[in-house]
Amino acid sequence: MDFFSILTLVGGLALFLYGMNVMGDGLAKVSGGKMERILETLTSNPLKAVGLGAAVTAVIQSSSATTVMVVGFVNSGIMKLSQAVGVIMGANIGTTITSWILSLSGIQSDNFFIQLFKPSTFSPVLAIVGVAFLMFAKSEKKKDIGMIFIGFAVLMFGMESMSSAVKPLADVPEFTGILTQFSNPILGMIAGTVLTAVIQSSSASVGILQALCVTGAVSFDVAIPIIMGQNIGTCVTALLSAVGANKNAKRAAMVHLYFNVIGTVTFMILFYALNSFIHFGFMGHAANAAGIAIVHTTFNVFATLVLLPFSRGLEKLATLTIRDKEEEAKTSPQDIQTQLLDVRFLDKPAFAMEQSRHVVDSMARDAQESLRKALSLIDNYDEKGAEDVVSLEDHVDRYEDALGTYLVKLSQKDLNQKDSHDLSIMLHCIGDFERISDHAVNIMQSAKEMYAKNMKFSDKAIQELHVIAKAVEDIFDSAYKVFAGQDQELAKSVEPLEQVIDELNMELKARHIRRLREGKCTIEQGFVLSDITTSLERIADHCSNIAVCITQVPDDAFDTHSYLEHMKREDNSEFQRVMELSRSHYQLP
């Protein structure tokens, strides 16, 4: 084997790994996070967990990716450790689909239709279609499908390159001698473990083994121990991803390791014990790509069937390995929510976006609750309610910090157009939700000052304040619905109401001045009233910002000033109509 053959082998391996990565990313983007959401909503049914784990892995073409995702789920509290066990087992079965696809390269027949199933025949067709989709299609989904086709074609081209590069090794005695050493089960298992741990993909290492089969020097007694080791080596990715995670996430990674180690040891003991009595005739025969796929699938199905009834035992073994600390810090609901922003999910941007939406929704609801509680304190102040407003504002601040950092990282990933727009919207809106909770604290402090000074507004002032407060609660409710549902039509009703709230604020201040002149209230009351109405007016401004953002970002435009100027023109009859309707609905007594 000369230098150029080695270069072809290494280049083929590089293309193989790259093609697998491109195909996996394309499949993940086409699924749009649906596969991960299926796992997220998983029930505790072990058989269903195995089936879903296998299905998801077959789609995204990586048991390592599925297991890392599971570690992230457990770390963020989405999934219990007991649920994770079945998914991990299923992932090992799902990953065998790759070896079956690669085994198609071994098809030998002169029949035209059978030859169509050979990768060397249909890969160029897929490459042409993929490039056409990528260059000419306008749809994001078609472009992603094009990436899947190109990834598969590159993967198969890499496989063919590796096979052609190693073919001459069949005539090299030294190579055959090295492979013979791996017929020793222990050495073969170690070799498979190390190879898979280095490239961090059992599918890729099985593909390399299938490529070596073309030499005819890889017999089943060599291949079987290597395949066993490959299943252990694939655990490295999950173990690395669990570094820095919580104890249950570490346990999920340990379950993956124990499942593969115990399954491998059990399978090898039974297999070689039977072989010593029965003497399997195929052991000395040269393995082919299909034979490798059969062994790979048989082992993983066997391990799952044997260990599934003992899933609780695997869970306990992992718990004994990663023990509980004597004092465990209690996790607040807000910490649980922010744990959804797990860095492990960034490798699947569509799903990371879904998690971010959940957290922003919780942030918005807390901001809304802080406003509601603050307004209730104006009429009936109590310390518990005031503490709740401060606590909610602190929660919203923490949400903003966590989301800001996470969304910036996520923005650097390859997102489709919709997710890219949604990310921009979230980055714009989290600041508005945070400022709304700040103004809620300001309202609470005004209510606290009134209580401390035994100050009360006149009945008329209270009635007027209720009108503007109701308008602000309604505009926040509309802004939240606009944000949550990306409702462009509802967004058009927010700005007219914001204008009405501005008018109400000015009218309330004018009425206070009249009452002040008539001696019906004091300057100090006026300062407090002004603080409250100013906070309410600014909350309405932030609601307007949210509605404008929802309207502008999908059009790749964000010129708030020009947009609002255009909306408020006197010849905009629809705007004037909605504004007049809002005026009639929020009449001061």
N, C-alpha and C positions, 0 to 999 in steps of 0.2 A: 504494500500500500504506500504510494508515494505522497509527496507534499500536497499535490493538487487534489488527490482523493480525500486527504484529511480536510483540506479547505472546503471541498464540496460537502463533506459530512457535517462539519461545523456550521456551514452556511445553511444546509438543509435543516439542521436542528434549530437554528435561529429563526428561519422562516416558519417552521412547524410551531414553535412556541408563540411567535408573533401572530400567526394565523389563528391559533387557538384563543389568544387574548382578544383579537379583533372580533372574532365570531362571538365569543362570550359577551363582550361589551355591546355588540349589536343586538344580541338576543335580549340582554337586560334592558336596553333602551326601548325595544319593541314591546316588551312586556309592560313597560311604564310603571314598574314597581308593583304590578299586580301579583307576581309570584311571591314577592316578599310579604305583601299584604295578606295573602292566603296563609302563610306561615304565622303571621301576627295574630290572626283570628283563630288559630288552631285550638281545638278542644283537647281534653286530656285523654281521648281515646287513643291507645297506643298503636293500633292497626292503622287508624287514620293518619296518625303522625308519621308512621313509616311510609305510607303511600304518598303523602304530601311531600315528605323529604325526598323521596325518589323522583317524584314528578318535577319538583322545582330544580333539582340538580340536573335532571335530564335536559331541562330547558336552558339553564344558564351554563351547562357544560363544565361544572367545577364543583366537586364535593368540598374542596377547600373553601371556596367562596360561600357555600351554603353553611358550612360549619362556623366560619368566622361571623356570618350573619346571625347564626343562632347564639353565639357567644355575646354578640351585641344585644340581641333580644333579652337574654337572661340578665345581662348587665344593666339594662335600662328598665327591667321589671315587666316588660311586655309578656315574657314567656317564663313559666316556671321551669325549674330544673327537670321535674318529672316529664314535662312535655318535650323538653329538648332531647331527652334520651332517644325517643322514637324517631325524631327528625334526623338525628345523627346516623342512626342505623339505616334509615331510608336513603340518606345522602350517599352512603357507600354503595348501595344498589344502583342508584341513579347514575353514578359516575361511570358505570360499566357500558353505558350507551356509546361512549366515545370509542371504546375498543371495538365495538361491533361495527361502527361506521368505518373505522380504519381497516377492519378485516375485509371490507368490500374490495380492497386493492388486490386481494388474492384470488379473485374470481377468474377462472380459466375456462373459456368456451369460445367456439367459433360462431355460436348463435348470435345474430345481430342484436336481438332484444336483451339477451343476457349481458352482452358486452356493454349495452347502454348503462348498466348498473355499475360498471367499473368506474372508480373515481377519475382515472386517467381519461375517461371518455366524457363524463358529465362535468368535471371540474372546470375545463376551459369554457364550457357553455355558461356555467354559473358565473365565472369571472367576467365574461362579456356582458351578461345581463346585469351583474352587480355594478360594473363600471358605467353602463348606460343609465341605470337608476341614479347613481351618484352624480353623474354629470348633467343629466337632462331632467330628472324628476324634480318637481317643485315641492311635493309633499315631504315633510320631515320623516314620516313613517316609511315611505318608499326608499328614502336615502338610507335609513337604518337597515332596511331589508337588503339593500345593495351592499352595505357593510358586512352583513352576515354572509352573503354569497361570496364576496371577495375574501373574507376571512377563511371560509371553508376551502376555497380554491387555493389560497396561499398555504393553508395547513396541509392539504393533500399534495401540493407541489413540494413542500418541504419533506413530507413523508417519502415521496418518490425519489427525491434527491438523496436522502439518507440511505434508502434501500440500494440505489445504484452505486453509491459510494462504498458501501460495505460489502457488496456482492463479491468483489475480488478476494475478500478475506477467506472465502471458502477454501481457497487453495493455499492458505498460509497455515502451516502446522502449529506455529507458535500461538496463533489466535485460538485455534481449536483446543490447544492445551490449556490456555487460560480459562476458557469457558468450562472445560471439564472440571476445573477446581470448584466451580460454583454448583456442581452436582451435589457437593456436600451441603446438606440442608442449612446448617448454621452459617457457612460462608455465603451461600446464595442469599439467605435472608438478610444478612448484614449488607451485602452489595446492593440489594434492592432498597433497603432502608436509607442508605447513604445517598444513592442516586436521587431518590425521590425527595429527601430532605434538602438536597442542594438546589434542585430546580423547583421545589415546592409545588409539584403537580403530579399526582398519581397517574392521571390520564396521559400526560406527556411522557412519563417514564415507561408506561405500558406501551405507548406508541413507539418509543425507541426500541423496546424489546421486540415489538412486532416487525420493525424495520430490519433488525438483526436476523430475523427468521429466514430472510431470503438467502442467507449464506448456507443454510442447511446444516449449520453447526450447532444450532440451538435446539437441543433435545428437550423433551418434557421434564426429564429429571433435573435439567439446568433451569428451565423456565419457572417451574412451580415454586421453588424456594425464593426466587427473585420476586415473583408476584406477591408472595406472602410478605416479604420485606417492604415492598412498595406500599402496601396498605398501612404499615406502621410508620413509614417515612412521611406519609401525607399528614400525619398528626402534628408535625412541626409548625405548620402555618397557624393552626388553631391555638397551639400553646403559646406562640409568639404574640398572637392577637390578644390573649388573655392577660398579658403583662400589664399591670396598672389597672386591671378591671376589678370589680368587687368579687367577693368570695364565691358567689354562685356562678358567676361567669367563668372563674377559674375552674370550678367543679365541672362545668359543661365541657371545657377543654380536656379535663382529665377523664371524663366519661368517654370522649372520643378516643383517647389513648388507650384506656382500659379495654374498650370494646374491641379495638383492632389487635391489641396484644393478646388478650385472652382468646379471641376468635382465631388468631393465627396459631397460637400454641395448641389449642384444642384440635384445629383442623390438621395440623402437621402431625401431632401424636396419633390421631385416628388414621390418617392417610398412610403414614409410613408403617404403622402397626399392621394395617391391612395388607400393605404391599409386601411386608416380610412373609406373610402367609400365602397371599394370592399371587404375588408377582405380576403386577399389571404389565401387560405386554407393550403398551404404548409408551412406557417410560423412556425407552431407548430410542424411540422414533423421533425424527426431526419435527419440531413444532412449526406450525404455520400461524398466520395472523388470526384465522378463525379459531384455532385451538387455544391461542392465548386468551381470546375473548371469552371462550367457554370456561376456561379455568378461572379467570378473573370474576366472571358472573357467578359461577358455582360457589366459589369461596364466600363471596359477600352475601349471597342468599343463604348459604349454610350458616354463617356466623349470625345472621339476623334471626333465623328460625331457632337456633340454639339459645341465643342470649336474650331474645325478646321476653320470654317468660321470666327472666331474671333481671329485668330492667330496674326494678327496685333495688336489687343487690348492687348493680353498677352505681346507682345513685348513692347508696350508703357507703360504698367503697370510696367514691369521690369525696363524700362528706368527711369520712375518716382521714383522708389525705389532706384536705383543706378544712381544717377544724374551725369552729366558731370561736371568736375571741370572747373573753369573759364579759367584756362590756361592749355591746354593739350600739353605736350611735343611732338614734331614731331618725328615720328619713321623713322629711316633710313632704306633703303633696307636691309642693313646688319643685323640690329636689327631684322627685320622681319624674315630673314633667320634663325638667331640663335634662335628665338622664336619657330622654328619648333622642337628644342631639348627640348620639354616640359617634365618635370619629370613625368607627368601623363601618358605619352606613355610608360614609362619603364615597366608598368604592362603588356604591350603587346609587348614583345621584337622584334617580327618580324616586327611590324609596326615602332617601334623606330629605327630599323636598316634602314628601308626605308627612314625615315626622315633624318637620319644621312647621308645617301648616297646623298640626295638632297643638304645638306649643304656642304659636302666635294666637290661636283661638283661645287657649287658656289665659293668655296674657290679656286679651281684649275683654274677656268675661270678668277678670279680676278688676280691670280698670272700670268697667261698667258697674260692678258691685261697689267699688269704692265711691263712685259718684252717687249711687243710690243711698248708701249709708250716710254719706256726708250731708246730703239734702235733708234726710230725716232728722238730723241733729239740730237743724235750725229751729224746728218746732219743739222737739223733745230731746234735749241734750243729756247724754249719759257717758260716763268715762269708758265703759266697755265698748260702746259704739265708736268713740274717738280712737281707742286703741286699735279697733278693727280696721279703721280707715288707714291709720299709719302702717299697720301690718300689711294690708293689701298693697299699699304704695311701695313698700319694701319688696314685696313679691314681684310687682311689675318691674321694678328697677333690676332685679336679678334676672328676670326673663329677658329684658332688653340687653343686658350685658352678655348673657349666654347666646342669645339669638344673633346679636351683632357679630360676635366672633365666629360662630358656626356658619352663618350665611356668607360671610366674606370668604371662608374656606371653600364653601360649596360653589361660590361664583366662579372659582378657578377650574371647576370640573366641566366636562362636556355635557351641557344640558340641551334638551330640545327647546324649540321656540316658546312653547307654553310655559315650561318650567322656568325658563330664563325671565319671562315677563312676570311670573308669579314671584320669583325671587326679588326682582326690582321693586315690586309692590310691597312685599314684606319689609324690605330694607327701608323704604320710605315711611311705611305706616307704623312700625314699632316705636318710632320716636314720638309720633302723635299720640299713641295709646299711653306712652309713659308720661307725656306732658299732661294728659287728661287726669291721670291719677295724682299728679302734683297739684293741679288746680283743685281736685277733690280735697286734698289735705288743707289747702288754703281756705276752702269753704268751712271745713271742720274747725280750723283755728278761729275763724270769725264767729262760729257758733259757740266755741269755747269762751271767747272773750265776752260775748253777750251773757253767757251763763255766769261767768266769774263776776261780772259787774252788775248782775241782776237787771240786765237791760232787755226791754221788750219792744218790738215794733208795734205800731198801731194796727188795728184790725184791717184797715184799708191797705196798709203797706204789706201785710202778710198775704192778703188775697192777691195783690199784684205780683208778689214774689212767687207765689204758687203758679201763676200763669207762665212766667218766664222759665221757672224750674221745670214745669211740665214740657214746655217747648224744647228745652235742652235735653231732657230725658228722651224725648221722641226723636230728636235729631241724632242722638248717639245710637239709639236703637236702629234707625235707618242706616246710619254709617256702618254699623256692625254688620247688618244684613247685606249691604252693598259689598263690604269687604269679604265676608264669608262666601257669598254666592256669586261674586264678580258680576253683580247685577247692574248693567249699564243704564237700564231704564230708571230704576229706583234712584240711581246716582244723580239723575237730573233734578230730583225733587229736593235734594239736600241743600244746594246753594240758595234757592229761594227762601227756604226756612231759615237759613243762616242770616239772610238779609232782614227777615222779620224779627229775628232775635236781636240784631243790632238796633232796630227801631224800638223794640220793647225796652232795651237797656237805656237808650236815650230818653224815652218817655218816662221810665221809672225815676231817672235822675231829675228830670224836669218837675215831676210831681212832688218829689221829695223837697225840692227847693221851695215849691209853693207851700207845702206843709210847714217847712222851716220858718217861712215868713209869717205864717199864721200862728206860729208858736205851738203847733201840734206835735213837733218832734225836735230833737236836739242835733247839734252838729256832730256829736260823737256817734249817734245812731246813723247819721248820714255817711260817716266814714265807713262804718261796718257794712251798711247797705251797699255802698259803692264797691267795696272789696268783693262782696258776694256776687253782685251783678257783673262786675268786670271778669271774675273767674268764670262765670257762666258763659259770658260772651266769648271768652277765649277758648273754652271747651268747644263751643259751636264752630269757631274758626278751625280747630283741629279736625272736627268732623268733616268740615268742608274740604280740608286738605286730603283726607282719606278718599272722599268721593271723587275729587279731581284726579287723584292718582289712579284710581280704578279706570277712569275714563281715558286718561292720557297715555299711560304706559303701554297698553296693547297696540297703540298707534305709533310707538317708538317716539313719542313726543312728551315733553314735560315742561311746558312753559305755562305755569299756573297763572301768571299775571295776564298774558294775552288771552288765555282760555276764558278766564273770568270776565275780562273786559268784553269779549265777544258775547258771552252768555247774558250779561246785564244790559246789553243795548236795548234802547227803548223799542226798537222794531222787532225784538224777539218776543213775539206774542205769546208763545208757549211759556217762556220764563215768567212773563208778567201775569199770565193766567194762574200759574201754580203759586206765585207769590201772593196774589190777591186771595186765593183760596186759603193759604196759610194765615194771612192777616185775619180773615173772618173766623178762623178756628181758634186763634189765640188772642181774643179780645180782652183788654184790661177792663176790670169792673169800674 
